[in-house]
């Protein structure tokens, strides 16, 4: 039997419970025994780590099951973060918009699948159809693959919980940037806002149809909502409030009345007050490019847990003193009083050395013990001259 099939998650119950306590303390704005840490490893990182082409991970169910199981096993045996997951689930990849809007996909070697753009002008926006996912063959095909993933894992004898996954899309701005070239979206927001609002309307309707269908299939209900709005980084806050906020806030008020989570790659500090005061986020992945101090000064006092603080590029040079300094100063600035999870913002990319990744989180737990005793130094990446982000302006 393959060693990954023999993996017994029950051996790690004590560690998982310890991590749950750390995460709970952070979420309750308390200090636990040490800072809560999460490494954002997933299918793309595992595929690279185990020498498998990411295309095979996404196209072959047996390969995906093996990679996820080997990743789960490797994580618990080697990576000393506070991950508490105990199972695997079907991962369709970043194809939601292609499936929902019936766009062509490409699966090139060495990278994740990507959508072939279908919108190039206002006429294409008019032609775009919003389908009920119940009657959409592409959606149904992916749901069937999710069921087959679960069936196949059971046939192979996987001993951990197995999920069938789900189908969803980004909120309207980032959804539009999946269907059209992002530069065209930003320029059209300024030059022809009526065209872009028409596209955002269609993206919003499609999001709602998918969300409600997933509740129907999986037995969920509104209350907690997470959005991934990467492209929000590249518009000014006035433009965001004018054209993007009404849609995102509408989604949160409809589906996230109790808990509101946001992931946003790219520098987002120019939106922090909007996120804190109007959207009232509870939890935010600030990505790998946003400044930390504004998150601590604006988001945390508003009751929003800050997730992040590290960038993949911090680890690329190896286990260096600048990396250790970045870990120490990030913890010193963000961890007091809880409300913080040290993480690589977004996800851990391929080619991040696994030994450096493991040392990063072991060191964080070592120096991040409460009460903190960390001397003040400059924060690499924030105190070394990087300019404040200047976004598109109206």
Secondary structure by P-SEA (a helix, b strand, c coil): cccccccccccaaaaaaaaaaaaaaaaaccccccbbbbccccaaaaaaaacccaaaaaccaaaaaaaaaaaaaaaaaccccccccccccccccccaaaaaabbbbbbccccccccccccccaaaaaacccccccccaaaaaaaaaaaaaaaaaaaaccccccccbbbbbcccaaaaaaaccaaaaaaaacccaaaaaaaaaaaaaaaaaaaaaaaaaccccccbbbbbccccccccaaaaacccaaaaaaaaaaccccbbbbbbccccccccccccccccccccccccccccccccccccccbbbbccccccccccccccaaaaaaaaaaaacccccccccccccccccccccaaaaaaaaaaaaaaacccccccccccccccccccccccccc
